[in-house]
Amino acid sequence: MSVTEALVKKGVEVAVVELKDWVLNTILDREAALVTQEALAEAGVRVLTGHTVQRILGRPDDDSSVGGVALASGEELPCDIVVVAIGVVPRTELATGTPVQVNRGIVVDRRMTTSVPNVYACGDVAEGYDFVYETDRLTPIWPNAYLGGRVAGYNMAGKRTQYPGGTAANSLKYFGYPLVSAGMVNPQDGCEVLAFTRDQVYRKVVLRDDHIVGLLFAGDIQKAGVVFGLMREKVNVRPFKDALVRDDFGLAFLPEGQRWAKLGRPPALKALREESARADLPIGE
């Protein structure tokens, strides 16, 4: 999608071929993807979902140059450039065939230690703890790589530190349309889904046992950071869960203790409030 937007801005005609039923299917649900595809269509991009490229064709007069692609359906698309984007594959060659345990990526514990003592792994190659799924998973995004590297560095330097866990999280903006997703966007069985849709605004929060395990904000992403913080801190949102996708949701909906923890109540103000309460004097927050 990023390459598509860059090429369109350069005046290049682009077609997107997507194997799945909708674009960005690992980070968006069907509803958000449809709005994204509308933005692509308005920009003149042709989107072909449920298709895959079977082979790249050469030019009739120069077989060494790109002339088009043949889809598995039999359709042929003429083109001058083919950009292939099929996700992230961990580079595990260094560890393969060694005592270091390798699954999809290099397996690490909460200190980013591999199965071999004093050998660490971090970044896109490491299968670290995912606090949403509560298991080790590949989450190849920069914030998790940074945090895992910091934890590994501390432990290598002798400061015992535990990785708090990461999860899939993406903040994107294509053709002026902003998107934020994190955690379990396409929920599993046993989850509760809260959703709000109006015009091109879409908010979705996924709950499991009254705890946030996923979020997807599109069009209006202003409150996504607050919701993500509640998810990371595993706050029980039962008292205010119906407000999570409302236009006016904010810190004011949180219980007072959690609200002040977020805002960082000054100790002097806290003491003043306690003193005023004992003296039965009114004082605002």
Protein Blocks (a to p, Z undefined) as FASTA:
>chain_A
ZZmmmmmmnopacddddfblbehklmpcfklmmmmmmmmmmnopacdehiacfbdcddfk
lmkbcfbdcdfkopacddfbdcddebjaddfklmgopabdcffbccddfkopafbehiac
edjkbccddfklopacddddfklmmmmmmmmmmmmnopacddebiaddddddeehiacdd
ehjfbacehiacddddehjaccddddeehiafbdcdehiamlmmmmmmmmmnopafklmm
mmmmgmkbcfklpcfklmmmmnopafklmmmmmmmmmnopacdZZ
